[in-house]
Structures are given as structure tokens and as C-alpha cells.
Amino acid sequence: VQLVESGGGLVQAGGSLRLSCAASGTVSSFGSMGWYRQPPGKQRELVAQIAPSTRNYADSVKGRFTISRDYAKNTVSLQMNSLEPADTAVYYCYAKYGLDNRDYWGQGTQVTVST
């Protein structure tokens, strides 16, 4: 299973970015997918996750970020609006896959929000 992210970059506070992640593999073998982020000097934290009947967000991004998924294409996206400097981090796509629900990760994409 390979996850390839795109869409990171530099944006001013208040701006928007859209992250996308394309996953290889058998569609029916994927479980939840989503995004984590790791701010500089901090631990990795969950941003948002999506499964067929659930969608969860970190409190810090509720109302600003929206996660979506194309189940037929094995893609997951994160629309990020009203970005803040505190959103600066490396963002990682993840997916649970297979009978053992193993975690797979993308390589990460940098998001930098300037003041």
C-alpha cells in the first residue's frame, strides 16, 4: 500500500489549502483514512479521520477543516480554511488496510501558515 500526498505549501493566515492523498491497493480492504499532523517540536496528532459512517475532527480544526473521501478512487482530501499559524506542521495521510487493520502512512507534506 502506498499513500501519496499533495497540496501542501505556504499560505498567509486566513487563507486556504487543500491536501489530497491517493492510495494504492484494493478498495474493499481499506478501513478508515485521514490526516495527522506534526507541528515543529511536538508530537504527531490526529487532525481528521473518515470512515463510511463516521467523520471526526480535532477540536482545534472543527468548523475550519473538512475531510472528504472518494471510496471508488481511494483518495482522501482535507480542505483547510481560515488557516492559522498554529496549523503549521507536516501533514501525514494515513490509512488502515487489510484484515489486521494495519496503519500505512504517506511521506508527509509541509504546510506553513505565515502571519
Secondary structure, DSSP 8 states (H G I E B T S, - for coil): --EEEE--EEEETT--EEEEEEE-S-GGGEEEEEEEEE-TTS--EEEEEEETTEEEE-TTTTTTEEEEEETTTTEEEEEE-S--GGG-EEEEEEEEETTTTEEEE---EEEEEE-
